[in-house]
Amino acid sequence: MATEIILPKLGFSVNEAILTEWMVPDGGAVEKGQLLYTMESEKSVQEVEAPADGTLKIIKEAGETYEVGTVIGELV
């Protein structure tokens, strides 16, 4: 069963953020708690950890702005 990687809400008024960098390549092995990607809003930059073990399937490319709640990848 795949685990969706969702762009989280960084603050009350933040509705979108830039996915700045994937720390693991597409198809790479990931362990729960490992740094997975970085994201940036107008107020902060945040590193996000993997929610589970698995193989990363990147759905959304880095360098683009996405709405909070967008599925940006999966761990399968």
Legacy VTK file of the C-alpha trace (Angstrom):
# vtk DataFile Version 3.0
C-alpha trace
ASCII
DATASET POLYDATA
POINTS 76 float
0.000 0.000 0.000
1.404 3.401 -1.003
1.870 6.267 1.443
0.999 9.650 -0.073
3.420 12.508 0.504
1.314 15.645 0.893
2.582 19.233 0.931
1.845 20.264 4.536
0.479 23.549 5.822
3.305 25.615 7.360
1.183 28.253 9.021
-2.340 29.564 9.475
-2.232 31.927 6.491
-0.028 29.801 4.201
-1.970 28.291 1.298
0.893 27.417 -1.045
4.617 26.726 -0.944
7.548 26.077 -3.260
8.854 22.525 -3.350
12.499 23.584 -3.398
14.378 20.277 -3.476
13.908 16.532 -3.306
16.633 15.083 -1.058
16.130 11.561 -2.501
16.013 10.772 -6.242
12.969 9.263 -7.934
13.083 5.518 -7.310
15.384 5.926 -4.307
15.027 3.920 -1.108
13.713 5.919 1.854
13.641 5.179 5.584
11.065 6.677 7.946
12.452 9.891 9.476
14.974 10.483 6.682
15.020 13.999 5.180
12.856 13.744 2.077
12.395 17.260 0.675
12.570 20.966 1.450
9.819 23.492 0.966
9.648 27.265 1.233
6.832 29.700 1.931
7.013 33.461 2.210
7.639 33.040 5.948
9.932 30.008 6.322
11.989 27.183 4.844
11.326 23.705 6.195
12.912 20.282 5.787
10.349 17.483 5.777
11.007 13.903 6.887
9.664 10.726 5.303
6.506 9.458 7.032
7.311 5.786 6.257
9.811 3.404 4.678
9.558 2.739 0.951
10.680 3.618 -2.548
10.087 7.238 -3.594
7.875 7.963 -6.585
8.086 11.689 -7.377
4.815 13.106 -8.718
5.542 16.860 -8.610
8.869 18.369 -9.646
10.997 20.631 -7.452
11.165 24.337 -8.229
7.416 24.805 -8.605
4.748 26.306 -6.334
1.960 23.982 -5.152
-1.181 24.353 -3.067
-1.099 22.997 0.492
-2.541 19.483 0.455
-1.197 18.610 -3.001
0.103 15.049 -3.331
3.721 15.579 -4.403
4.945 11.996 -4.188
4.362 8.478 -2.911
6.295 5.900 -0.967
5.599 2.431 -2.349
LINES 1 77
76 0 1 2 3 4 5 6 7 8 9 10 11 12 13 14 15 16 17 18 19 20 21 22 23 24 25 26 27 28 29 30 31 32 33 34 35 36 37 38 39 40 41 42 43 44 45 46 47 48 49 50 51 52 53 54 55 56 57 58 59 60 61 62 63 64 65 66 67 68 69 70 71 72 73 74 75
